[in-house]
């Protein structure tokens, strides 16, 4: 059986599980987000640019995503691919 490509990989167990593991961590970096969802950086960037994923909060040149925004996006049945 062949391994799925990045665009076909299944997401992790959900942000809710991540929130339970790290209750004090309220924001995620792009690397944490793409690792959690099992998608490439370019796929995530396309989804954000197209409005298909939550917009980040900007801290200077750094982007962070609030876990509660990602959870709401998941609960709404987010499209995993652009």
ABEGO torsion letter per residue (X at the ends): XBBBBAAABBBBAEAAAAAAABAABABBBAAAAAAAAGBBAAAAAAAAAAGABBBBBBBEABBBBBAAAAAAAAAAGBBABX
